[in-house]
Amino acid sequence: MKKFSVIAIMMIMLLSLSSIASAGTSSPIYLSGNVSYKFSAYNPSFNGHGSIEITLLRVTPNGDVPVGSRYFTVRPLETTTQKLLLASNLPADYYKLRVTNSVGTVNVYSDQLIQE
C-alpha cells in the first residue's frame, strides 16, 4: 500500500509539472495550412467539469491576433486525448498557441501542434 501511495504521488507531481510546461502561451512557431492541436488532459476535480480554452494567435508587429479558438470540457476525474482543428488555410507566418483554464482546473500534457 505504501508503494502505491508513493507511485500515486509521483504521478500527480509529474502531471502537475507537465501541465505547467504547456499552460500559458508558446513561443512563436512558423506554420501554414490546417493547424490542429493534439493533447491529453486530466481533470483532478471530484466535483465538477473543467474546461480549457485553446487559442491560436498570429504574431504581428502590432500584437498577437487570434485566428482560431476552441473550448474543451473534461468531466470530473477524466483523462482524455483529443485532436482539435484550430484553423484552416492559414498563410505561412509565425503563430503562438495559448492554453488557459476557463472553468476549474484542467491539466494539459503531451501536447503538440500539427500542421497538415
Backbone as a printed PyTorch tensor [residue, N CA C, xyz], in Angstrom:
tensor([[[  0.8260,  -1.1940,   0.0000],
         [  0.0000,   0.0000,   0.0000],
         [  0.8660,   1.2530,   0.0000]],

        [[  1.9700,   1.2180,   0.7760],
         [  2.8420,   2.3750,   0.8440],
         [  3.4860,   2.6450,  -0.5170]],

        [[  3.8680,   1.5630,  -1.2170],
         [  4.4820,   1.7020,  -2.5450],
         [  3.4860,   2.3450,  -3.5180]],

        [[  2.2120,   1.9370,  -3.4420],
         [  1.1830,   2.5090,  -4.3050],
         [  1.0220,   4.0060,  -4.0370]],

        [[  1.0430,   4.4140,  -2.7780],
         [  0.9030,   5.8280,  -2.4150],
         [  2.0470,   6.6550,  -2.9830]],

        [[  3.2630,   6.1370,  -2.8820],
         [  4.4270,   6.8550,  -3.4090],
         [  4.3110,   6.9910,  -4.9260]],

        [[  3.8970,   5.9290,  -5.6060],
         [  3.7370,   5.9780,  -7.0620],
         [  2.6440,   6.9720,  -7.4360]],

        [[  1.5330,   6.9680,  -6.7040],
         [  0.4370,   7.8990,  -6.9940],
         [  0.8920,   9.3450,  -6.8240]],

        [[  1.6300,   9.6340,  -5.7620],
         [  2.1310,  10.9930,  -5.5280],
         [  3.0930,  11.3990,  -6.6350]],

        [[  3.9710,  10.4870,  -7.0600],
         [  4.9260,  10.7810,  -8.1420],
         [  4.1830,  11.0920,  -9.4440]],

        [[  3.1280,  10.3290,  -9.7540],
         [  2.3610,  10.5750, -10.9820],
         [  1.6720,  11.9350, -10.9240]],

        [[  1.1010,  12.2770,  -9.7790],
         [  0.4500,  13.5830,  -9.6360],
         [  1.4610,  14.7040,  -9.8230]],

        [[  2.6450,  14.5580,  -9.2330],
         [  3.6860,  15.5740,  -9.3920],
         [  4.1080,  15.6790, -10.8470]],

        [[  4.2630,  14.5540, -11.5300],
         [  4.6580,  14.5570, -12.9360],
         [  3.6170,  15.2490, -13.7950]],

        [[  2.3420,  14.9340, -13.5690],
         [  1.2720,  15.5780, -14.3330],
         [  1.2270,  17.0700, -14.0540]],

        [[  1.4470,  17.4690, -12.8060],
         [  1.4470,  18.8940, -12.4670],
         [  2.5800,  19.6220, -13.1620]],

        [[  3.7710,  19.0460, -13.1660],
         [  4.9040,  19.6800, -13.8400],
         [  4.6840,  19.7510, -15.3370]],

        [[  4.0970,  18.7150, -15.9270],
         [  3.8380,  18.7150, -17.3620],
         [  2.8390,  19.7900, -17.7250]],

        [[  1.8020,  19.9600, -16.9110],
         [  0.7880,  20.9550, -17.2320],
         [  1.3360,  22.3690, -17.1150]],

        [[  2.2590,  22.5950, -16.1870],
         [  2.8650,  23.9180, -16.0680],
         [  3.6350,  24.2450, -17.3390]],

        [[  4.3030,  23.2530, -17.9110],
         [  5.0950,  23.4710, -19.1190],
         [  4.2100,  23.8360, -20.3050]],

        [[  2.9920,  23.2900, -20.3750],
         [  2.1580,  23.5400, -21.5450],
         [  1.1330,  24.6500, -21.3290]],

        [[  0.9300,  25.0850, -20.0920],
         [ -0.0210,  26.1510, -19.8290],
         [  0.5950,  27.4910, -20.2100]],

        [[ -0.2470,  28.4390, -20.5590],
         [  0.2510,  29.7540, -20.9360],
         [  0.3460,  29.8860, -22.4400]],

        [[  1.3320,  30.6650, -22.8960],
         [  1.4940,  30.9390, -24.3230],
         [  2.8430,  30.4130, -24.7990]],

        [[  2.8290,  29.7470, -25.9500],
         [  4.0510,  29.1630, -26.5010],
         [  4.9320,  30.2250, -27.1570]],

        [[  6.1170,  29.8280, -27.5170],
         [  6.9950,  30.6630, -28.3370],
         [  6.4420,  30.6870, -29.7520]],

        [[  6.8160,  31.6840, -30.5750],
         [  6.3470,  31.7120, -31.9600],
         [  6.8140,  30.4840, -32.7410]],

        [[  5.8930,  29.9550, -33.5600],
         [  6.1480,  28.7690, -34.3790],
         [  5.7330,  29.0940, -35.8060]],

        [[  6.5600,  28.7370, -36.7870],
         [  6.2490,  29.0030, -38.1890],
         [  5.3020,  27.9180, -38.6920]],

        [[  4.0950,  28.3150, -39.1270],
         [  3.0610,  27.3760, -39.5410],
         [  2.3580,  27.8660, -40.7960]],

        [[  1.6670,  26.9350, -41.4510],
         [  0.7790,  27.2800, -42.5670],
         [ -0.1960,  26.1340, -42.7690]],

        [[ -1.2460,  26.3850, -43.5550],
         [ -2.2250,  25.3380, -43.8670],
         [ -3.2080,  25.1120, -42.7350]],

        [[ -3.5750,  23.8510, -42.5490],
         [ -4.5040,  23.4710, -41.4790],
         [ -3.7000,  23.1520, -40.2200]],

        [[ -4.1110,  23.7210, -39.1010],
         [ -3.3750,  23.5350, -37.8530],
         [ -4.3080,  22.9350, -36.8010]],

        [[ -3.8730,  21.8050, -36.2420],
         [ -4.6160,  21.1260, -35.1770],
         [ -3.7620,  21.0800, -33.9230]],

        [[ -4.4290,  20.8570, -32.8100],
         [ -3.7500,  20.7260, -31.5170],
         [ -4.1200,  19.3780, -30.9320]],

        [[ -3.1250,  18.5300, -30.7240],
         [ -3.3330,  17.2220, -30.1140],
         [ -2.7910,  17.2780, -28.6940]],

        [[ -3.6020,  16.8170, -27.7400],
         [ -3.2110,  16.9330, -26.3360],
         [ -3.9150,  15.8740, -25.5060]],

        [[ -3.3820,  15.6630, -24.3210],
         [ -4.0480,  14.8690, -23.2910],
         [ -4.4010,  15.8290, -22.1700]],

        [[ -5.5420,  15.5990, -21.5440],
         [ -5.9930,  16.4780, -20.4730],
         [ -6.5590,  15.6470, -19.3330]],

        [[ -6.3790,  16.1590, -18.1180],
         [ -6.8670,  15.4850, -16.9200],
         [ -7.5610,  16.5010, -16.0290]],

        [[ -8.7500,  16.1510, -15.5590],
         [ -9.4860,  16.9910, -14.6180],
         [ -9.3840,  16.3470, -13.2380]],

        [[ -8.6100,  16.9400, -12.3120],
         [ -8.4130,  16.3340, -10.9970],
         [ -9.5830,  16.5440, -10.0260]],

        [[-10.5890,  17.2790, -10.4340],
         [-11.7060,  17.5950,  -9.5420],
         [-12.6460,  16.4000,  -9.3750]],

        [[-13.1240,  16.2190,  -8.1510],
         [-14.1350,  15.2020,  -7.8740],
         [-15.5310,  15.7490,  -8.1520]],

        [[-15.6740,  17.0760,  -8.1170],
         [-16.9940,  17.6980,  -8.0670],
         [-17.5660,  18.1760,  -9.3910]],

        [[-16.7470,  18.7080, -10.2720],
         [-17.3430,  19.3230, -11.4440],
         [-16.4780,  19.2780, -12.6790]],

        [[-17.0930,  19.6180, -13.7720],
         [-16.4080,  19.6790, -15.0490],
         [-15.3690,  20.8020, -15.0320]],

        [[-14.3410,  20.6230, -15.8160],
         [-13.3460,  21.6690, -16.0260],
         [-13.2360,  21.9230, -17.5120]],

        [[-12.8680,  23.1180, -17.9030],
         [-12.7190,  23.3770, -19.3350],
         [-11.5080,  24.2580, -19.5850]],

        [[-10.9710,  24.0930, -20.7850],
         [ -9.8390,  24.8970, -21.2200],
         [-10.2060,  25.6050, -22.5100]],

        [[ -9.5490,  26.7320, -22.7310],
         [ -9.6750,  27.4500, -23.9960],
         [ -8.3240,  27.3510, -24.6890]],

        [[ -8.3500,  26.9330, -25.9490],
         [ -7.1460,  26.7890, -26.7530],
         [ -7.2570,  27.7990, -27.8870]],

        [[ -6.2930,  28.7190, -27.9550],
         [ -6.3490,  29.7980, -28.9410],
         [ -5.0690,  29.8170, -29.7600]],

        [[ -5.2190,  29.8970, -31.0710],
         [ -4.0820,  30.0720, -31.9690],
         [ -3.9890,  31.5510, -32.3080]],

        [[ -2.8140,  32.1400, -32.0890],
         [ -2.6000,  33.5780, -32.2800],
         [ -1.5900,  33.8160, -33.3980]],

        [[ -1.8840,  34.7460, -34.2890],
         [ -0.9200,  35.1500, -35.3190],
         [ -0.0600,  36.2710, -34.7490]],

        [[  1.2570,  36.1310, -34.8790],
         [  2.1880,  37.1320, -34.3650],
         [  2.2950,  38.2540, -35.3940]],

        [[  1.9730,  39.4850, -34.9680],
         [  2.0790,  40.6520, -35.8490],
         [  2.8810,  41.7330, -35.1280]],

        [[  3.3770,  42.7340, -35.8760],
         [  4.1150,  43.8320, -35.2280],
         [  3.2670,  44.6170, -34.2220]],

        [[  1.9410,  44.6060, -34.4100],
         [  1.0390,  45.3400, -33.5100],
         [  0.4880,  44.4870, -32.3790]],

        [[  0.9760,  43.2670, -32.2400],
         [  0.4880,  42.3720, -31.1800],
         [ -0.0820,  41.0970, -31.7570]],

        [[ -0.3590,  40.1540, -30.8930],
         [ -0.8840,  38.8620, -31.3100],
         [ -2.3780,  38.9580, -31.6240]],

        [[ -2.7790,  38.3410, -32.7580],
         [ -4.1610,  38.3890, -33.2200],
         [ -4.7320,  36.9740, -33.2270]],

        [[ -5.8660,  36.7290, -32.5390],
         [ -6.4620,  35.3970, -32.5500],
         [ -6.9520,  35.0130, -33.9480]],

        [[ -6.6340,  33.7820, -34.3730],
         [ -7.1100,  33.2870, -35.6720],
         [ -7.9860,  32.0510, -35.5160]],

        [[ -7.9860,  31.4440, -34.3600],
         [ -8.8210,  30.2770, -34.1030],
         [ -8.8390,  29.9720, -32.6290]],

        [[ -9.9980,  29.5320, -32.1310],
         [-10.1180,  29.2520, -30.7050],
         [-11.1180,  28.1160, -30.5090]],

        [[-10.8420,  27.2650, -29.5400],
         [-11.7410,  26.1560, -29.2030],
         [-11.7990,  26.0070, -27.6880]],

        [[-12.9720,  25.6320, -27.2090],
         [-13.1480,  25.2690, -25.8040],
         [-13.2740,  23.7530, -25.7310]],

        [[-12.7610,  23.1930, -24.6550],
         [-12.8760,  21.7550, -24.4700],
         [-13.1850,  21.4810, -23.0060]],

        [[-14.1740,  20.6440, -22.7500],
         [-14.6100,  20.3260, -21.3930],
         [-14.1770,  18.9090, -21.0310]],

        [[-13.7300,  18.7580, -19.7780],
         [-13.2950,  17.4610, -19.2710],
         [-14.1220,  17.1400, -18.0250]],

        [[-14.7160,  15.9520, -18.0070],
         [-15.5340,  15.5240, -16.8670],
         [-14.6650,  15.2800, -15.6280]],

        [[-15.2800,  15.2560, -14.4430],
         [-14.5330,  15.0210, -13.2120],
         [-13.7220,  13.7220, -13.2600]],

        [[-12.4720,  13.7890, -12.8500],
         [-11.5400,  12.6640, -12.7690],
         [-11.3050,  11.9620, -14.1090]],

        [[-11.6060,  12.6270, -15.2120],
         [-11.4270,  12.0390, -16.5370],
         [-10.0650,  12.4190, -17.1180]],

        [[ -9.4600,  11.4710, -17.8160],
         [ -8.2870,  11.7270, -18.6330],
         [ -8.6820,  11.4250, -20.0650]],

        [[ -8.3620,  12.3310, -20.9710],
         [ -8.7500,  12.1550, -22.3640],
         [ -7.6500,  12.6580, -23.2830]],

        [[ -7.5960,  12.1110, -24.4770],
         [ -6.6840,  12.5950, -25.5170],
         [ -7.5370,  13.0580, -26.6890]],

        [[ -7.2420,  14.2490, -27.1970],
         [ -8.0490,  14.8420, -28.2570],
         [ -7.1630,  15.4670, -29.3300]],

        [[ -7.7300,  15.6180, -30.5110],
         [ -7.1020,  16.3740, -31.5930],
         [ -8.1680,  17.3360, -32.1070]],

        [[ -7.9050,  18.6390, -31.9590],
         [ -8.8720,  19.6660, -32.3470],
         [ -8.3090,  20.5210, -33.4740]],

        [[ -9.0920,  20.7410, -34.5070],
         [ -8.7090,  21.6520, -35.5870],
         [ -8.8750,  23.0780, -35.0790]],

        [[ -7.7930,  23.8730, -35.1190],
         [ -7.8480,  25.2570, -34.6470],
         [ -8.0840,  26.2540, -35.7770]],

        [[ -7.5110,  25.9840, -36.9520],
         [ -7.6630,  26.9130, -38.0800],
         [ -7.3540,  26.1810, -39.3870]],

        [[ -7.9660,  26.6590, -40.4690],
         [ -7.7590,  26.0700, -41.8000],
         [ -7.2010,  27.1190, -42.7530]],

        [[ -6.4190,  26.6590, -43.7160],
         [ -5.8840,  27.5080, -44.7890],
         [ -5.1420,  28.7380, -44.2710]],

        [[ -4.3170,  28.5550, -43.2650],
         [ -3.5390,  29.6740, -42.7340],
         [ -2.4120,  30.0530, -43.6870]],

        [[ -2.1720,  31.3500, -43.8790],
         [ -0.9980,  31.7550, -44.6570],
         [  0.2690,  31.4750, -43.8450]],

        [[  1.3710,  31.2200, -44.5240],
         [  2.6390,  30.9500, -43.8330],
         [  3.0470,  32.1710, -43.0140]],

        [[  3.2310,  31.9630, -41.7280],
         [  3.6030,  33.0560, -40.8230],
         [  3.9350,  32.4570, -39.4640]],

        [[  4.2520,  33.3290, -38.5090],
         [  4.5320,  32.8880, -37.1500],
         [  3.2570,  32.9580, -36.3180]],

        [[  3.0390,  31.8980, -35.5360],
         [  1.8570,  31.7780, -34.6990],
         [  2.2700,  31.3290, -33.3010]],

        [[  1.4070,  31.6390, -32.3280],
         [  1.5920,  31.1780, -30.9530],
         [  0.3470,  30.4070, -30.5360]],

        [[  0.5170,  29.5270, -29.5810],
         [ -0.5950,  28.7840, -29.0140],
         [ -0.7660,  29.2080, -27.5600]],

        [[ -2.0110,  29.5140, -27.1740],
         [ -2.3000,  29.8870, -25.7860],
         [ -3.3240,  28.8990, -25.2240]],

        [[ -3.0030,  28.3060, -24.0830],
         [ -3.9060,  27.3810, -23.3950],
         [ -4.2200,  27.9740, -22.0280]],

        [[ -5.5150,  28.1720, -21.7470],
         [ -5.9250,  28.7390, -20.4620],
         [ -7.0730,  27.9200, -19.8820]],

        [[ -7.1270,  27.8430, -18.5620],
         [ -8.2520,  27.2070, -17.8780],
         [ -9.4130,  28.1790, -17.8710]],

        [[-10.5790,  27.7220, -18.3290],
         [-11.7770,  28.5600, -18.3260],
         [-12.6090,  28.3140, -17.0800]],

        [[-12.8250,  27.0390, -16.7780],
         [-13.6150,  26.6460, -15.6170],
         [-12.8470,  25.5540, -14.8910]],

        [[-12.6950,  25.7090, -13.5870],
         [-11.9950,  24.6890, -12.8110],
         [-10.5290,  24.5960, -13.1910]],

        [[ -9.9590,  23.4260, -12.9280],
         [ -8.5580,  23.1870, -13.2510],
         [ -8.4610,  21.9540, -14.1290]],

        [[ -7.8570,  22.1230, -15.2900],
         [ -7.5990,  21.0030, -16.1900],
         [ -6.1080,  21.0100, -16.4760]],

        [[ -5.4640,  19.8770, -16.2500],
         [ -4.0390,  19.7480, -16.5380],
         [ -3.8650,  19.2530, -17.9650]],

        [[ -3.0850,  19.9810, -18.7560],
         [ -2.8240,  19.6170, -20.1480],
         [ -1.3850,  19.1440, -20.2550]],

        [[ -1.1890,  18.0070, -20.9170],
         [  0.1620,  17.4660, -21.0940],
         [  0.2150,  16.6770, -22.3940]],

        [[  1.3910,  16.2530, -22.7840],
         [  1.6040,  15.5180, -24.0330],
         [  0.9770,  16.2660, -25.2050]],

        [[  1.2660,  17.5480, -25.2840],
         [  0.6180,  18.3600, -26.3150],
         [  1.5480,  18.5970, -27.5060]],

        [[  0.9270,  18.8180, -28.6810],
         [  1.6870,  19.1530, -29.8800],
         [  0.7920,  19.8420, -30.9040]],

        [[  1.3740,  20.7910, -31.6350],
         [  0.6860,  21.4070, -32.7550],
         [  0.9670,  20.5620, -33.9950]],

        [[ -0.0530,  20.3540, -34.8030],
         [  0.0880,  19.5370, -36.0070],
         [ -0.2810,  20.3960, -37.2110]],

        [[  0.6370,  20.4770, -38.1520],
         [  0.4070,  21.2230, -39.3980],
         [  0.0990,  20.2070, -40.4820]],

        [[ -1.0690,  20.3540, -41.1220],
         [ -1.4870,  19.3910, -42.1540],
         [ -1.6480,  20.0660, -43.4920]]])
